[in-house]
Amino acid sequence: FRGMSAAPAFHGDALSCTLARLPLIDQVRSSGVSRSWHEAVVALIAERRNLDLYTLRGALDDQGILFLSRSCPELEEINLCSCGRLTDAALSHVAYNCPKLRSANLSCVRAFTMEGVQALTTTCAHLEDLHLHGCSINEEQLREWFRDFCDLQEEDDDDFGSTD
């Protein structure tokens, strides 16, 4: 879209069909082209129940999660594995905007703390599957927080893993 003086004029269905063929990162980038493109991207993303954001791990930040979570109120599954630019603010955005969340993979995001995990687990009442492998959260804190909620399962390599 660089060097374009104006957004191409697409009409409703044509724009939606064009955007639907793009990878998620390009859909999100396209939302800044014009108001009609933004509205088309939001409408397209709103249908998603699952977001696998692993492929965006180098580009995705808390503002990106804010946009995506606001756009996906029906979201049930999210994969944030290795999205190293995220902080607890991203978890708060997901918790606030995606109350139907059932599964979250937060593996290998060192900036996530117990505060972010608590925001997610207290707000998302349907959360059943939470992967924390490779996070810098203290195992004892997790055991204390989750002891009344569920059984904890550890990964084979004795690192603290997921809760089911």
C-alpha positions in Angstrom: 0.0 0.0 0.0 3.0 2.2 0.0 2.9 5.0 -2.5 -0.8 4.8 -3.1 -2.5 8.2 -3.0 -5.9 6.8 -2.2 -7.4 3.5 -1.2 -8.7 1.4 -4.1 -12.5 1.7 -4.4 -14.0 -1.7 -3.6 -17.6 -2.4 -2.9 -18.7 -4.4 0.1 -18.5 -8.0 -1.0 -15.5 -7.5 -3.3 -13.5 -5.9 -0.5 -14.5 -8.6 2.0 -13.5 -11.3 -0.5 -10.2 -9.6 -1.2 -9.3 -9.2 2.4 -10.4 -12.8 3.3 -7.6 -14.0 1.0 -4.9 -12.1 2.9 -3.0 -13.5 5.9 -4.1 -12.1 9.2 -1.1 -9.7 9.5 -2.0 -8.1 6.1 -5.7 -7.9 7.1 -4.7 -6.0 10.2 -2.4 -3.7 8.3 -5.1 -3.1 5.7 -7.4 -1.7 8.3 -5.5 1.5 8.2 -6.0 2.2 4.5 -9.4 3.9 4.9 -12.5 3.9 7.1 -14.3 1.4 4.8 -11.3 -0.9 4.8 -11.1 -0.7 8.6 -14.8 -1.6 8.9 -14.4 -4.5 6.4 -11.4 -5.9 8.4 -13.2 -5.6 11.7 -16.3 -7.4 10.2 -14.1 -10.1 8.8 -12.1 -10.6 12.0 -15.2 -10.5 14.2 -16.2 -13.9 12.8 -13.1 -15.6 14.2 -13.3 -18.0 17.1 -9.7 -19.0 17.0 -6.6 -16.8 16.6 -3.2 -18.5 16.1 -0.9 -15.6 16.4 2.4 -17.5 16.5 3.3 -16.4 13.0 3.0 -12.8 14.1 5.3 -13.3 17.1 7.9 -10.8 16.0 5.4 -8.1 15.0 2.6 -8.4 17.5 2.5 -6.0 20.4 0.0 -5.0 23.1 -1.8 -2.5 20.8 -2.2 -5.2 18.2 -3.8 -7.5 20.8 -6.1 -4.6 21.8 -7.3 -4.2 18.2 -7.7 -8.0 17.7 -9.4 -8.6 21.0 -11.9 -5.8 20.5 -12.6 -7.1 17.1 -13.1 -10.8 18.2 -15.7 -10.8 21.0 -16.6 -14.4 20.2 -13.0 -15.6 20.5 -12.7 -19.0 22.1 -9.0 -20.0 21.5 -5.9 -17.9 21.2 -2.3 -18.8 20.6 0.3 -16.2 21.8 3.2 -18.7 21.9 6.5 -16.9 21.6 4.9 -13.4 21.1 7.8 -11.9 23.0 6.7 -8.2 22.6 3.6 -8.8 24.7 3.1 -7.8 28.3 0.4 -8.4 30.9 -1.5 -5.5 29.2 -2.2 -7.9 26.3 -3.7 -10.5 28.7 -5.9 -7.8 30.3 -7.1 -6.8 26.8 -8.0 -10.4 26.0 -9.6 -11.0 29.4 -11.8 -7.9 29.1 -12.8 -8.2 25.4 -13.0 -12.0 25.0 -15.1 -13.4 27.9 -15.9 -16.7 26.0 -12.2 -17.7 25.8 -11.8 -21.4 26.5 -8.1 -22.0 25.6 -5.0 -19.8 25.7 -1.4 -20.8 24.8 0.9 -18.3 26.6 4.0 -20.4 26.3 7.4 -18.8 26.0 6.3 -15.2 26.7 8.7 -14.2 29.5 7.0 -10.9 30.2 3.7 -12.5 31.4 3.4 -12.4 35.1 1.0 -13.9 37.7 -0.9 -10.6 37.5 -1.7 -11.1 33.8 -2.6 -14.8 34.4 -4.9 -13.8 37.2 -6.7 -11.2 35.0 -7.3 -13.9 32.4 -8.4 -16.6 34.8 -10.8 -14.5 36.9 -12.5 -12.8 33.9 -12.7 -15.7 31.4 -15.1 -18.1 33.2 -15.0 -20.6 30.4 -11.2 -21.0 30.4 -10.4 -24.7 30.4 -6.9 -24.9 28.9 -4.0 -22.7 29.8 -0.5 -23.4 28.5 2.3 -21.6 30.4 5.4 -23.6 29.4 8.4 -21.4 29.2 6.9 -18.4 31.0 8.8 -16.8 33.9 5.9 -17.3 36.3 6.8 -18.9 39.7 5.5 -22.4 40.0 4.6 -22.0 43.6 2.4 -18.9 42.8 0.6 -20.9 40.1 0.0 -23.8 42.4 -1.4 -21.5 45.1 -3.6 -19.6 42.6 -5.0 -22.7 40.9 -5.3 -25.2 43.8 -9.0 -24.6 44.3 -9.8 -24.4 40.6 -8.3 -27.4 38.9 -5.8 -30.1 38.7 -2.4 -29.0 37.4 -0.5 -31.1 34.9 3.2 -30.8 34.3 5.0 -31.4 31.0 7.3 -34.4 30.5 10.5 -32.4 30.9 9.5 -31.4 34.5 9.0 -27.7 33.5 5.7 -26.3 34.6 3.2 -26.8 31.8 -0.5 -26.4 31.4 -3.6 -26.5 33.5 -6.5 -28.6 32.5 
